[in-house]
């Protein structure tokens, strides 16, 4: 308990007091995420919040954790955190091409699976598969880690959203690790919670700072580690039916995972790169209905808790039934949202008062906040 509480407090305080300094340095050096026709914000905001998140987490882990009692896997986890953070920071400041980011993520994933022993060894009957060979474990773990890293990166499009979803997932994983007396991973999970809680104080609308790639990919990586260890921790299994374990881990991270899988499927069906930008994410659908940043974040976090509740209620049911229920409920929600939820506000933009480059990208309803020089008429 002392380790957990100390981990939360240190991570929170370090991140909380470092964030204003990061904001000030970014302002003095004009290190902003410049708004354009694709961005949802209309003012200059720094994307360097990951610096404070990373510093709070690492300092807390180093000060609180007793690594002599842990396996050597944690040294590779710490190294992976540094690498993924540096890659994200370079991208936040200078811009990094997609293939370079993927190459760096592949290196981190290889280090974690081969040296850090971060492996999924059993599918518990999913697709009729149980125990995996070592090579199959590496492939499955590679896919899971890369998917989670990028799912948090892609869901980071609304003020407060990625931080809130990451906080929720780590809180759930940390609670179960703590109950099971697995202090190494409980401290890791709750340390992330402490840093994210501090970050959200500055990230809720109107956001003073974004976490950027350095923060979102780091949270995705840590969530992947917690999820895989949750699946592989046999001592946790006495709380649930063995077959339900992967579905429960999936349920804790369902919103970002389902969102990235759905968007990737849409892009591939259109013969586009899975990493090409678009506006098909769940938070974009909500925004197109007229919801504010705060309302979108609250809606998606509430949905996340509902999915978790559903998953835990079905914890003693077969894996394929739980997964079918999760998929059905998620895609039903998307269908209802797109087809039956009315648009709260319809904006008519006077075309001749907008730059042509922006006009070409506008759909029926604009999602960009109107500036004073743009004429806006509300049609209900």
Secondary structure as GFF3:
##gff-version 3
##sequence-region A 1 380
A	DSSP	alpha_helix	2	28	.	.	.	ID=ss1
A	DSSP	alpha_helix	49	64	.	.	.	ID=ss2
A	DSSP	three_ten_helix	67	69	.	.	.	ID=ss3
A	DSSP	alpha_helix	73	93	.	.	.	ID=ss4
A	DSSP	alpha_helix	98	110	.	.	.	ID=ss5
A	DSSP	pi_helix	111	115	.	.	.	ID=ss6
A	DSSP	three_ten_helix	126	128	.	.	.	ID=ss7
A	DSSP	alpha_helix	134	155	.	.	.	ID=ss8
A	DSSP	alpha_helix	161	179	.	.	.	ID=ss9
A	DSSP	alpha_helix	183	203	.	.	.	ID=ss10
A	DSSP	alpha_helix	212	232	.	.	.	ID=ss11
A	DSSP	three_ten_helix	234	239	.	.	.	ID=ss12
A	DSSP	three_ten_helix	242	244	.	.	.	ID=ss13
A	DSSP	alpha_helix	245	252	.	.	.	ID=ss14
A	DSSP	alpha_helix	254	269	.	.	.	ID=ss15
A	DSSP	alpha_helix	282	288	.	.	.	ID=ss16
A	DSSP	alpha_helix	293	313	.	.	.	ID=ss17
A	DSSP	alpha_helix	319	339	.	.	.	ID=ss18
A	DSSP	beta_strand	346	349	.	.	.	ID=ss19
A	DSSP	three_ten_helix	351	353	.	.	.	ID=ss20
A	DSSP	alpha_helix	356	361	.	.	.	ID=ss21
A	DSSP	beta_strand	376	379	.	.	.	ID=ss22
###
